[in-house]
């Protein structure tokens, strides 16, 4: 589980990140990046959005969110996401192909997109 200080929680924060319109995507994921940080001491916050259009079963939507959270948790633990530390917030939105993927596939896509955020 991701510590609370890294979670994007309220609707205003999500809306501000979407409004910035800095988007990077591939066939599995789309990443919305928020504003650049002014204070480097604040941690980057991460959000995960899986809509009902993605799949009508909550079980499937929650599985994808769990896989994405695990990718972020492992990246924070191993300190592999220093590239995205300059943003205030990041939102991960999976695409339809993600449903049948395993953790390693999602991680590859995740790190590829993080590298393209520069």
N, C-alpha and C positions, 0 to 999 in steps of 0.2 A: 504494500500500500504506500502511496506517495504521502510524505508528511504534509500537514496542513499548510505550511508556509509556501509550498509549491503549487497549491491548487487554485484554480480560477473558480470563484464561487458565485458571484452575483451577476445579474442580467446586465447591469451597466458595464461591467468589465468585458463581458462577451460582446456587447454592442460596440464598445469602443475599439475592440480588436477587429471586428468585422468592418468597421467604418474606415479603418486605415488602408484596407485593400492591398496589402502586400501578400500575394498568394503564390505559393510554389506547390506544384502537384506532379504526380506521375500516375501510373495505371492503378495503384492501390490506395494512395492517400492524397489528401490535400492539406496543406499547412497554411494557416492564416497567421501572420506575424503582426504583433501590435507595434506601438511606438517604440522608438529607441529610448533607452534609460538615460535619465539625467543623473541619478544617484546609483553608483555601481554596487552599493551595499545591499540593495533590495534584490531578493531572488526572482528569477523568471518564474512566472506562473503558467501552468499548463491546464488546458481544458480539452474535453473530449465530447464530441457531438455525434450521435448516431440517431437519425430521425426515423419515424415510422415508415417513411417511404423506402428506407433501406431494407427493412424486413418487418413484417407485421408482428412477429413473435418477439417478445421482450427478452426471452432467453438468448436468442441469436444476437440481438443488439447488445446485451450485457456482456456476452462473450467477447465481442470485438472490443468493447471498452476495456475489459480486463486485460486483453492482449496489448492494447496500446499503453495502458497504465504500466504494465510490466516492462515494456520497452523503455519508457521514460524512467522508471525506477532504476533499472539496470544501468542506463546511461548516466544518471545522476551518481549512482554508487561508484561507477568506474571513471567518473569525471570525463566522459567522452563528448559532452555537449557544451564545451566552452565557446563554440561558435555562436550559439544562440543565446548566450548570456548577455548580449547587448540589447535584447528585446525585453520589454516589460511583460509581454504575454504571448503565448502560442496556443492556437486551437487546432486540434487534429480532427479531420473529418474523413472517414473511410469511404471508399467507393464500393460498388457492387462486387467487384472481383475479390475483395478482401474476405468475403464470407467463407470461402473454402481454404483460405491460406493458413499456414502454420506460423508459429512465432518467429522462426528464423527468416521467413519471407518478409514478414512485416518489419522486422528489425532492419533488414537490408534496405528496404524502401525508406524507412525512418531515417537512417543514417545518410542515405543518398540525398534526401530532401533537406536535412539539417545542413549538409555541406553546401547545398545550393542557396541557402538563405543569405549568404554573405552579400 
